[in-house]
Amino acid sequence: MVAVARIINATLVIPELDKRSLWLDSSNFSNVFDEDHFISSLANDVKIIRKLPMELTTATRGVKHFRSWSGIDYYQEEIASLWEEYQ
């Protein structure tokens, strides 16, 4: 998702790990990864925020089922246009 955010010039939000998985792991991203290092090491490539701002939590969301193993043109054309529409 870092590469996709860079391609379409989007801000990346630190992901929330799936807590409904079969193994019911309660870990957060910061329990598994060094969040500060993740943000600082990618600062020249993509903007990263820790949480989605409250005013955006209820915003209209675009839903897209991504194709696996897609080339850069897929993200520059299909995903970028979706991003522009729902930005």
Distance bins in CASP14 RR format, pairs under 12 A and 6 or more apart:
PFRMAT RR
TARGET T0000
AUTHOR 0000-0000-0000
RMODE 2
METHOD distances of the structure
MODEL  1
1 7 0 0 0 0 0 1 0 0 0 0 0
1 8 0 0 0 0 0 1 0 0 0 0 0
1 10 0 0 0 0 1 0 0 0 0 0 0
1 11 0 0 0 0 0 1 0 0 0 0 0
1 12 1 0 0 1 0 0 0 0 0 0 0
1 13 0 0 0 0 1 0 0 0 0 0 0
1 14 0 0 0 0 0 1 0 0 0 0 0
1 15 1 0 0 1 0 0 0 0 0 0 0
1 38 0 0 0 0 0 1 0 0 0 0 0
1 42 0 0 0 0 0 1 0 0 0 0 0
1 46 0 0 0 0 1 0 0 0 0 0 0
1 48 0 0 0 0 0 1 0 0 0 0 0
1 66 0 0 0 0 1 0 0 0 0 0 0
1 75 0 0 0 0 0 1 0 0 0 0 0
1 79 0 0 0 0 0 1 0 0 0 0 0
2 8 0 0 0 0 0 1 0 0 0 0 0
2 10 0 0 0 0 0 1 0 0 0 0 0
2 11 0 0 0 0 0 1 0 0 0 0 0
2 12 1 0 0 1 0 0 0 0 0 0 0
2 13 0 0 0 0 0 1 0 0 0 0 0
2 14 0 0 0 0 0 1 0 0 0 0 0
2 15 0 0 0 0 0 1 0 0 0 0 0
2 38 0 0 0 0 1 0 0 0 0 0 0
2 39 0 0 0 0 0 1 0 0 0 0 0
2 41 0 0 0 0 0 1 0 0 0 0 0
2 42 1 0 0 1 0 0 0 0 0 0 0
2 43 0 0 0 0 0 1 0 0 0 0 0
2 45 1 0 0 1 0 0 0 0 0 0 0
2 46 1 0 1 0 0 0 0 0 0 0 0
2 47 0 0 0 0 0 1 0 0 0 0 0
2 48 0 0 0 0 1 0 0 0 0 0 0
3 10 0 0 0 0 0 1 0 0 0 0 0
3 12 0 0 0 0 0 1 0 0 0 0 0
3 42 0 0 0 0 0 1 0 0 0 0 0
3 45 0 0 0 0 1 0 0 0 0 0 0
3 46 0 0 0 0 1 0 0 0 0 0 0
3 70 0 0 0 0 0 1 0 0 0 0 0
3 71 0 0 0 0 0 1 0 0 0 0 0
3 72 0 0 0 0 1 0 0 0 0 0 0
3 74 0 0 0 0 0 1 0 0 0 0 0
3 75 0 0 0 0 1 0 0 0 0 0 0
3 76 0 0 0 0 0 1 0 0 0 0 0
3 79 0 0 0 0 0 1 0 0 0 0 0
4 10 1 0 0 1 0 0 0 0 0 0 0
4 11 0 0 0 0 0 1 0 0 0 0 0
4 12 0 0 0 0 1 0 0 0 0 0 0
4 45 0 0 0 0 0 1 0 0 0 0 0
4 46 0 0 0 0 1 0 0 0 0 0 0
4 64 0 0 0 0 0 1 0 0 0 0 0
4 66 0 0 0 0 1 0 0 0 0 0 0
4 67 0 0 0 0 0 1 0 0 0 0 0
4 70 0 0 0 0 1 0 0 0 0 0 0
4 71 0 0 0 0 0 1 0 0 0 0 0
4 72 0 0 0 0 1 0 0 0 0 0 0
4 74 0 0 0 0 1 0 0 0 0 0 0
4 75 1 0 1 0 0 0 0 0 0 0 0
4 76 0 0 0 0 0 1 0 0 0 0 0
4 78 0 0 0 0 0 1 0 0 0 0 0
4 79 1 0 0 1 0 0 0 0 0 0 0
4 80 0 0 0 0 1 0 0 0 0 0 0
4 82 0 0 0 0 0 1 0 0 0 0 0
4 83 0 0 0 0 1 0 0 0 0 0 0
5 11 1 0 0 1 0 0 0 0 0 0 0
5 12 1 0 1 0 0 0 0 0 0 0 0
5 13 0 0 0 0 1 0 0 0 0 0 0
5 14 0 0 0 0 0 1 0 0 0 0 0
5 15 0 0 0 0 0 1 0 0 0 0 0
5 42 0 0 0 0 1 0 0 0 0 0 0
5 45 0 0 0 0 1 0 0 0 0 0 0
5 46 1 0 1 0 0 0 0 0 0 0 0
5 47 0 0 0 0 1 0 0 0 0 0 0
5 48 0 0 0 0 1 0 0 0 0 0 0
5 49 0 0 0 0 0 1 0 0 0 0 0
5 75 0 0 0 0 1 0 0 0 0 0 0
5 79 0 0 0 0 0 1 0 0 0 0 0
5 80 0 0 0 0 0 1 0 0 0 0 0
5 83 0 0 0 0 1 0 0 0 0 0 0
6 12 0 0 0 0 1 0 0 0 0 0 0
6 42 0 0 0 0 1 0 0 0 0 0 0
6 43 0 0 0 0 0 1 0 0 0 0 0
6 44 0 0 0 0 0 1 0 0 0 0 0
6 45 1 0 1 0 0 0 0 0 0 0 0
6 46 1 0 1 0 0 0 0 0 0 0 0
6 47 0 0 0 0 1 0 0 0 0 0 0
6 48 0 0 0 0 0 1 0 0 0 0 0
6 72 0 0 0 0 0 1 0 0 0 0 0
6 75 0 0 0 0 1 0 0 0 0 0 0
6 76 0 0 0 0 0 1 0 0 0 0 0
6 79 0 0 0 0 0 1 0 0 0 0 0
6 80 0 0 0 0 0 1 0 0 0 0 0
7 45 0 0 0 0 0 1 0 0 0 0 0
7 46 0 0 0 0 1 0 0 0 0 0 0
7 70 0 0 0 0 0 1 0 0 0 0 0
7 71 0 0 0 0 1 0 0 0 0 0 0
7 72 1 0 0 1 0 0 0 0 0 0 0
7 73 0 0 0 0 1 0 0 0 0 0 0
7 74 0 0 0 0 1 0 0 0 0 0 0
7 75 1 0 1 0 0 0 0 0 0 0 0
7 76 1 0 0 1 0 0 0 0 0 0 0
7 77 0 0 0 0 0 1 0 0 0 0 0
7 78 0 0 0 0 0 1 0 0 0 0 0
7 79 1 0 0 1 0 0 0 0 0 0 0
7 80 1 0 0 1 0 0 0 0 0 0 0
7 83 0 0 0 0 1 0 0 0 0 0 0
8 46 0 0 0 0 0 1 0 0 0 0 0
8 64 0 0 0 0 0 1 0 0 0 0 0
8 72 0 0 0 0 0 1 0 0 0 0 0
8 74 0 0 0 0 0 1 0 0 0 0 0
8 75 1 0 0 1 0 0 0 0 0 0 0
8 76 1 0 0 1 0 0 0 0 0 0 0
8 77 0 0 0 0 0 1 0 0 0 0 0
8 78 0 0 0 0 0 1 0 0 0 0 0
8 79 1 0 1 0 0 0 0 0 0 0 0
8 80 1 0 1 0 0 0 0 0 0 0 0
8 81 0 0 0 0 1 0 0 0 0 0 0
8 82 0 0 0 0 1 0 0 0 0 0 0
8 83 1 0 1 0 0 0 0 0 0 0 0
8 84 0 0 0 0 1 0 0 0 0 0 0
8 85 0 0 0 0 0 1 0 0 0 0 0
8 86 0 0 0 0 0 1 0 0 0 0 0
8 87 0 0 0 0 1 0 0 0 0 0 0
9 45 0 0 0 0 0 1 0 0 0 0 0
9 46 0 0 0 0 1 0 0 0 0 0 0
9 47 0 0 0 0 1 0 0 0 0 0 0
9 75 0 0 0 0 0 1 0 0 0 0 0
9 76 0 0 0 0 0 1 0 0 0 0 0
9 79 0 0 0 0 0 1 0 0 0 0 0
9 80 0 0 0 0 1 0 0 0 0 0 0
9 83 0 0 0 0 1 0 0 0 0 0 0
9 84 0 0 0 0 0 1 0 0 0 0 0
9 87 0 0 0 0 1 0 0 0 0 0 0
10 45 0 0 0 0 0 1 0 0 0 0 0
10 46 1 0 0 1 0 0 0 0 0 0 0
10 47 0 0 0 0 1 0 0 0 0 0 0
10 48 0 0 0 0 0 1 0 0 0 0 0
10 49 0 0 0 0 0 1 0 0 0 0 0
10 75 0 0 0 0 0 1 0 0 0 0 0
10 79 0 0 0 0 1 0 0 0 0 0 0
10 80 0 0 0 0 1 0 0 0 0 0 0
10 82 0 0 0 0 0 1 0 0 0 0 0
10 83 1 0 1 0 0 0 0 0 0 0 0
10 84 0 0 0 0 0 1 0 0 0 0 0
10 86 0 0 0 0 0 1 0 0 0 0 0
10 87 0 0 0 0 1 0 0 0 0 0 0
11 39 0 0 0 0 0 1 0 0 0 0 0
11 42 0 0 0 0 0 1 0 0 0 0 0
11 46 1 0 0 1 0 0 0 0 0 0 0
11 47 1 0 1 0 0 0 0 0 0 0 0
11 48 1 0 0 1 0 0 0 0 0 0 0
11 49 1 0 1 0 0 0 0 0 0 0 0
11 50 0 0 0 0 0 1 0 0 0 0 0
11 51 0 0 0 0 0 1 0 0 0 0 0
11 52 0 0 0 0 1 0 0 0 0 0 0
11 53 0 0 0 0 0 1 0 0 0 0 0
11 56 0 0 0 0 0 1 0 0 0 0 0
11 83 0 0 0 0 0 1 0 0 0 0 0
11 87 0 0 0 0 1 0 0 0 0 0 0
12 29 0 0 0 0 0 1 0 0 0 0 0
12 38 0 0 0 0 1 0 0 0 0 0 0
12 39 0 0 0 0 1 0 0 0 0 0 0
12 42 0 0 0 0 1 0 0 0 0 0 0
12 43 0 0 0 0 0 1 0 0 0 0 0
12 45 0 0 0 0 1 0 0 0 0 0 0
12 46 1 0 1 0 0 0 0 0 0 0 0
12 47 1 0 0 1 0 0 0 0 0 0 0
12 48 1 0 1 0 0 0 0 0 0 0 0
12 49 1 0 0 1 0 0 0 0 0 0 0
12 50 0 0 0 0 0 1 0 0 0 0 0
12 51 0 0 0 0 0 1 0 0 0 0 0
12 52 0 0 0 0 0 1 0 0 0 0 0
13 29 0 0 0 0 0 1 0 0 0 0 0
13 35 0 0 0 0 0 1 0 0 0 0 0
13 39 0 0 0 0 0 1 0 0 0 0 0
13 46 0 0 0 0 0 1 0 0 0 0 0
13 47 0 0 0 0 0 1 0 0 0 0 0
13 48 1 0 0 1 0 0 0 0 0 0 0
13 49 1 0 1 0 0 0 0 0 0 0 0
13 50 1 0 0 1 0 0 0 0 0 0 0
13 51 1 0 0 1 0 0 0 0 0 0 0
13 52 1 0 1 0 0 0 0 0 0 0 0
13 53 0 0 0 0 1 0 0 0 0 0 0
13 56 0 0 0 0 1 0 0 0 0 0 0
13 57 0 0 0 0 0 1 0 0 0 0 0
14 28 0 0 0 0 1 0 0 0 0 0 0
14 29 1 0 1 0 0 0 0 0 0 0 0
14 30 1 0 0 1 0 0 0 0 0 0 0
14 32 0 0 0 0 0 1 0 0 0 0 0
14 33 0 0 0 0 1 0 0 0 0 0 0
14 34 0 0 0 0 0 1 0 0 0 0 0
14 35 1 0 0 1 0 0 0 0 0 0 0
14 36 0 0 0 0 0 1 0 0 0 0 0
14 38 1 0 0 1 0 0 0 0 0 0 0
14 39 1 0 0 1 0 0 0 0 0 0 0
14 42 0 0 0 0 0 1 0 0 0 0 0
14 46 0 0 0 0 0 1 0 0 0 0 0
14 47 0 0 0 0 0 1 0 0 0 0 0
14 48 1 0 0 1 0 0 0 0 0 0 0
14 49 1 0 0 1 0 0 0 0 0 0 0
14 50 1 0 1 0 0 0 0 0 0 0 0
14 51 1 0 0 1 0 0 0 0 0 0 0
14 52 0 0 0 0 1 0 0 0 0 0 0
15 27 0 0 0 0 0 1 0 0 0 0 0
15 28 0 0 0 0 1 0 0 0 0 0 0
15 29 1 0 1 0 0 0 0 0 0 0 0
15 30 0 0 0 0 0 1 0 0 0 0 0
15 32 0 0 0 0 0 1 0 0 0 0 0
15 33 0 0 0 0 1 0 0 0 0 0 0
15 35 0 0 0 0 0 1 0 0 0 0 0
15 38 0 0 0 0 0 1 0 0 0 0 0
15 48 0 0 0 0 0 1 0 0 0 0 0
15 49 0 0 0 0 0 1 0 0 0 0 0
15 50 0 0 0 0 0 1 0 0 0 0 0
15 51 0 0 0 0 0 1 0 0 0 0 0
15 52 0 0 0 0 0 1 0 0 0 0 0
16 26 0 0 0 0 0 1 0 0 0 0 0
16 27 0 0 0 0 0 1 0 0 0 0 0
16 28 1 0 0 1 0 0 0 0 0 0 0
16 29 1 0 0 1 0 0 0 0 0 0 0
16 30 0 0 0 0 0 1 0 0 0 0 0
16 31 0 0 0 0 0 1 0 0 0 0 0
16 32 0 0 0 0 0 1 0 0 0 0 0
16 50 0 0 0 0 0 1 0 0 0 0 0
16 51 0 0 0 0 1 0 0 0 0 0 0
16 52 0 0 0 0 1 0 0 0 0 0 0
17 23 0 0 0 0 0 1 0 0 0 0 0
17 24 0 0 0 0 0 1 0 0 0 0 0
17 25 1 0 0 1 0 0 0 0 0 0 0
17 26 0 0 0 0 1 0 0 0 0 0 0
17 27 1 0 1 0 0 0 0 0 0 0 0
17 28 1 0 0 1 0 0 0 0 0 0 0
17 29 1 0 1 0 0 0 0 0 0 0 0
17 30 0 0 0 0 1 0 0 0 0 0 0
17 31 0 0 0 0 1 0 0 0 0 0 0
17 32 1 0 0 1 0 0 0 0 0 0 0
17 33 0 0 0 0 1 0 0 0 0 0 0
18 24 0 0 0 0 1 0 0 0 0 0 0
18 25 0 0 0 0 1 0 0 0 0 0 0
18 26 0 0 0 0 0 1 0 0 0 0 0
18 27 0 0 0 0 0 1 0 0 0 0 0
18 28 0 0 0 0 0 1 0 0 0 0 0
18 29 0 0 0 0 0 1 0 0 0 0 0
19 25 1 0 0 1 0 0 0 0 0 0 0
19 26 1 0 0 1 0 0 0 0 0 0 0
19 27 0 0 0 0 1 0 0 0 0 0 0
19 28 0 0 0 0 1 0 0 0 0 0 0
19 29 0 0 0 0 0 1 0 0 0 0 0
19 31 0 0 0 0 0 1 0 0 0 0 0
20 26 0 0 0 0 0 1 0 0 0 0 0
21 27 0 0 0 0 0 1 0 0 0 0 0
25 31 0 0 0 0 1 0 0 0 0 0 0
25 32 0 0 0 0 1 0 0 0 0 0 0
26 32 0 0 0 0 0 1 0 0 0 0 0
27 33 0 0 0 0 1 0 0 0 0 0 0
28 35 0 0 0 0 1 0 0 0 0 0 0
28 50 0 0 0 0 0 1 0 0 0 0 0
28 51 0 0 0 0 0 1 0 0 0 0 0
29 35 1 0 0 1 0 0 0 0 0 0 0
29 36 0 0 0 0 0 1 0 0 0 0 0
29 38 0 0 0 0 1 0 0 0 0 0 0
29 39 0 0 0 0 0 1 0 0 0 0 0
29 48 0 0 0 0 0 1 0 0 0 0 0
29 50 0 0 0 0 1 0 0 0 0 0 0
29 51 0 0 0 0 0 1 0 0 0 0 0
30 36 0 0 0 0 1 0 0 0 0 0 0
30 37 0 0 0 0 0 1 0 0 0 0 0
30 38 0 0 0 0 1 0 0 0 0 0 0
30 39 0 0 0 0 0 1 0 0 0 0 0
30 50 0 0 0 0 1 0 0 0 0 0 0
30 51 0 0 0 0 0 1 0 0 0 0 0
32 38 0 0 0 0 0 1 0 0 0 0 0
33 39 0 0 0 0 0 1 0 0 0 0 0
33 41 0 0 0 0 0 1 0 0 0 0 0
33 42 0 0 0 0 0 1 0 0 0 0 0
33 48 0 0 0 0 0 1 0 0 0 0 0
34 40 0 0 0 0 1 0 0 0 0 0 0
34 41 0 0 0 0 1 0 0 0 0 0 0
35 41 0 0 0 0 0 1 0 0 0 0 0
35 42 0 0 0 0 0 1 0 0 0 0 0
35 48 0 0 0 0 1 0 0 0 0 0 0
35 49 0 0 0 0 0 1 0 0 0 0 0
35 50 1 0 0 1 0 0 0 0 0 0 0
35 51 0 0 0 0 0 1 0 0 0 0 0
36 42 0 0 0 0 0 1 0 0 0 0 0
36 43 0 0 0 0 0 1 0 0 0 0 0
36 48 0 0 0 0 0 1 0 0 0 0 0
36 50 0 0 0 0 1 0 0 0 0 0 0
37 43 0 0 0 0 0 1 0 0 0 0 0
37 48 0 0 0 0 0 1 0 0 0 0 0
38 45 0 0 0 0 0 1 0 0 0 0 0
38 46 0 0 0 0 0 1 0 0 0 0 0
38 48 1 0 0 1 0 0 0 0 0 0 0
38 49 0 0 0 0 0 1 0 0 0 0 0
38 50 0 0 0 0 0 1 0 0 0 0 0
39 45 0 0 0 0 0 1 0 0 0 0 0
39 46 0 0 0 0 1 0 0 0 0 0 0
39 47 0 0 0 0 1 0 0 0 0 0 0
39 48 1 0 1 0 0 0 0 0 0 0 0
39 49 0 0 0 0 1 0 0 0 0 0 0
39 50 1 0 0 1 0 0 0 0 0 0 0
40 46 0 0 0 0 0 1 0 0 0 0 0
40 48 0 0 0 0 1 0 0 0 0 0 0
41 48 0 0 0 0 1 0 0 0 0 0 0
42 48 1 0 0 1 0 0 0 0 0 0 0
42 49 0 0 0 0 0 1 0 0 0 0 0
43 49 0 0 0 0 0 1 0 0 0 0 0
49 56 0 0 0 0 0 1 0 0 0 0 0
51 57 0 0 0 0 1 0 0 0 0 0 0
52 58 0 0 0 0 0 1 0 0 0 0 0
52 59 0 0 0 0 1 0 0 0 0 0 0
52 61 0 0 0 0 0 1 0 0 0 0 0
53 59 0 0 0 0 1 0 0 0 0 0 0
56 86 0 0 0 0 0 1 0 0 0 0 0
56 87 0 0 0 0 0 1 0 0 0 0 0
59 86 0 0 0 0 1 0 0 0 0 0 0
59 87 0 0 0 0 1 0 0 0 0 0 0
60 85 0 0 0 0 1 0 0 0 0 0 0
60 86 1 0 0 1 0 0 0 0 0 0 0
60 87 0 0 0 0 0 1 0 0 0 0 0
61 82 0 0 0 0 0 1 0 0 0 0 0
61 83 0 0 0 0 0 1 0 0 0 0 0
61 85 0 0 0 0 0 1 0 0 0 0 0
61 86 1 0 0 1 0 0 0 0 0 0 0
61 87 0 0 0 0 0 1 0 0 0 0 0
62 79 0 0 0 0 0 1 0 0 0 0 0
62 81 0 0 0 0 0 1 0 0 0 0 0
62 82 1 0 0 1 0 0 0 0 0 0 0
62 83 0 0 0 0 1 0 0 0 0 0 0
62 84 0 0 0 0 0 1 0 0 0 0 0
62 85 1 0 0 1 0 0 0 0 0 0 0
62 86 1 0 1 0 0 0 0 0 0 0 0
62 87 0 0 0 0 0 1 0 0 0 0 0
63 82 0 0 0 0 1 0 0 0 0 0 0
63 85 0 0 0 0 0 1 0 0 0 0 0
63 86 0 0 0 0 1 0 0 0 0 0 0
64 70 0 0 0 0 0 1 0 0 0 0 0
64 74 0 0 0 0 0 1 0 0 0 0 0
64 75 0 0 0 0 0 1 0 0 0 0 0
64 78 1 0 0 1 0 0 0 0 0 0 0
64 79 1 0 0 1 0 0 0 0 0 0 0
64 80 0 0 0 0 0 1 0 0 0 0 0
64 81 0 0 0 0 0 1 0 0 0 0 0
64 82 1 0 1 0 0 0 0 0 0 0 0
64 83 0 0 0 0 1 0 0 0 0 0 0
64 85 0 0 0 0 0 1 0 0 0 0 0
64 86 0 0 0 0 1 0 0 0 0 0 0
65 78 0 0 0 0 0 1 0 0 0 0 0
65 79 0 0 0 0 0 1 0 0 0 0 0
65 82 0 0 0 0 0 1 0 0 0 0 0
66 74 0 0 0 0 1 0 0 0 0 0 0
66 75 0 0 0 0 1 0 0 0 0 0 0
66 78 0 0 0 0 1 0 0 0 0 0 0
66 79 1 0 0 1 0 0 0 0 0 0 0
66 82 0 0 0 0 0 1 0 0 0 0 0
67 73 0 0 0 0 0 1 0 0 0 0 0
67 74 1 0 0 1 0 0 0 0 0 0 0
67 75 0 0 0 0 1 0 0 0 0 0 0
67 77 0 0 0 0 0 1 0 0 0 0 0
67 78 0 0 0 0 1 0 0 0 0 0 0
67 79 0 0 0 0 1 0 0 0 0 0 0
68 74 0 0 0 0 0 1 0 0 0 0 0
69 75 0 0 0 0 0 1 0 0 0 0 0
70 76 0 0 0 0 0 1 0 0 0 0 0
70 77 0 0 0 0 0 1 0 0 0 0 0
70 78 0 0 0 0 1 0 0 0 0 0 0
70 79 0 0 0 0 1 0 0 0 0 0 0
71 77 0 0 0 0 0 1 0 0 0 0 0
71 78 0 0 0 0 0 1 0 0 0 0 0
71 79 0 0 0 0 0 1 0 0 0 0 0
72 78 0 0 0 0 0 1 0 0 0 0 0
72 79 0 0 0 0 0 1 0 0 0 0 0
72 80 0 0 0 0 0 1 0 0 0 0 0
73 79 0 0 0 0 0 1 0 0 0 0 0
73 80 0 0 0 0 0 1 0 0 0 0 0
74 80 0 0 0 0 1 0 0 0 0 0 0
74 81 0 0 0 0 0 1 0 0 0 0 0
74 82 0 0 0 0 0 1 0 0 0 0 0
75 81 0 0 0 0 0 1 0 0 0 0 0
75 82 0 0 0 0 1 0 0 0 0 0 0
75 83 0 0 0 0 1 0 0 0 0 0 0
76 82 0 0 0 0 0 1 0 0 0 0 0
76 83 0 0 0 0 0 1 0 0 0 0 0
76 84 0 0 0 0 0 1 0 0 0 0 0
77 83 0 0 0 0 0 1 0 0 0 0 0
77 84 0 0 0 0 0 1 0 0 0 0 0
78 84 0 0 0 0 0 1 0 0 0 0 0
78 85 0 0 0 0 0 1 0 0 0 0 0
79 85 0 0 0 0 0 1 0 0 0 0 0
79 86 0 0 0 0 0 1 0 0 0 0 0
79 87 0 0 0 0 0 1 0 0 0 0 0
80 86 0 0 0 0 0 1 0 0 0 0 0
80 87 0 0 0 0 0 1 0 0 0 0 0
81 87 0 0 0 0 0 1 0 0 0 0 0
END
